[in-house]
Amino acid sequence: MRQKTWIACLIIAAPSAVVAGSNIADLVSDQRATVSGVVDRVTDEDTFILKDHTGSIPVYLGPNRVPVTQGMNVTVHGIVDDDVPREIYANQINDDQGTTFGLDLRYE
């Protein structure tokens, strides 16, 4: 009984940050998201297409330049846009080699 109470307390005390989706099909608009996949293609200097086994989604980095190349395995952290077409506004990218790409430039 004590163990169940302790677990319930941990769950209640856990941070309430919302991270939407573990795959592209589960992403929820207007929510923070972390999703992993493969860079399917680079479509512009600040946009690439991320693909996983459930689908694909554009990842927007503007005004930062795309630091990844086609075929790379990456994890993208950002916000899922609530517009159409749906895309992720990324604020960080990690590759499978442990490199973190911070996307610090912002439009004013």
CORNOR-V680309 format. One record per pair of residues at least 12 apart in sequence whose ideal C-beta (glycine too) atoms are under 10 Angstrom apart, sorted by the first residue. I is the first residue (numbers start at 1). J is the second residue. Records with the same first field share a line. If there is no record, write none. Layout:
BEGIN
I = J, J
END
This chain:
BEGIN
17 = 32
18 = 30, 31, 32, 33
19 = 31, 32, 33, 34, 35, 77
20 = 32, 33, 34, 35, 79, 80
21 = 33, 34, 35, 54, 57, 80, 88
22 = 34, 35, 36, 52, 54
23 = 35, 36, 37, 52, 53, 54, 55
24 = 36, 37, 50, 51, 52, 53, 54, 55, 56, 57, 76, 80, 86, 88
25 = 52, 53, 54, 55, 57
26 = 54, 55
27 = 54, 55, 57, 80, 86, 87, 88
28 = 80, 82, 86
29 = 79, 80, 81, 82, 83, 84, 86
30 = 79, 80, 81, 82, 83
31 = 79, 80, 82
32 = 77, 78, 79, 80, 88, 91
33 = 57, 76, 77, 78, 79, 80, 88, 89, 90
34 = 75, 76, 77, 78, 88, 92, 94
35 = 50, 52, 54, 57, 59, 74, 75, 76, 77, 78, 80, 88
36 = 50, 52, 73, 74, 75, 76, 94, 96
37 = 49, 50, 51, 52, 53, 54, 55, 56, 57, 59, 72, 73, 74, 75, 76
38 = 50, 51, 52, 53, 56, 68, 70, 71, 72, 73, 74, 96
39 = 51, 59, 66, 68, 69, 70, 71, 72, 73, 74, 76, 93, 95
40 = 52, 56, 57, 58, 70, 71
41 = 56, 69, 70, 71
42 = 59, 65, 66, 68, 69, 70
43 = 58, 59, 60, 66
44 = 58, 60, 61, 62, 65, 66
45 = 61, 62, 63, 64, 65, 66
46 = 59, 60, 61, 62, 63, 64, 65, 66, 90, 103, 105
47 = 59, 60, 61, 62, 66, 87, 90
48 = 60, 61, 66, 67, 68, 69, 70, 72, 74, 76, 90, 93
49 = 70, 87
50 = 68, 74, 75, 76, 87, 88, 90, 93
57 = 76, 80, 81, 85, 86, 87, 88
58 = 81, 85, 86, 87, 88, 89
59 = 74, 76, 78, 87, 88, 89, 90, 93
60 = 78, 79, 81, 87, 88, 89, 90, 103
61 = 76, 78, 88, 89, 90, 91, 93, 101, 103, 105
62 = 89, 90, 103, 105, 106, 107
63 = 103, 105, 106, 107, 108
64 = 90, 91, 93, 101, 102, 103, 104, 105, 106
65 = 103, 105
66 = 90, 93, 101, 103
67 = 93, 95, 99, 101, 102, 103
68 = 93, 95, 99, 101
69 = 95
72 = 93, 95, 96, 97, 99
73 = 94, 95, 96, 97
74 = 90, 93, 94, 95, 96, 99, 101
75 = 92, 93, 94, 95, 96, 100
76 = 88, 89, 90, 91, 92, 93, 94, 101, 103
77 = 90, 91, 92, 93, 94, 100, 103
78 = 90, 91, 92, 93, 103
79 = 91
89 = 103
90 = 103
91 = 103, 104, 106
92 = 104
END
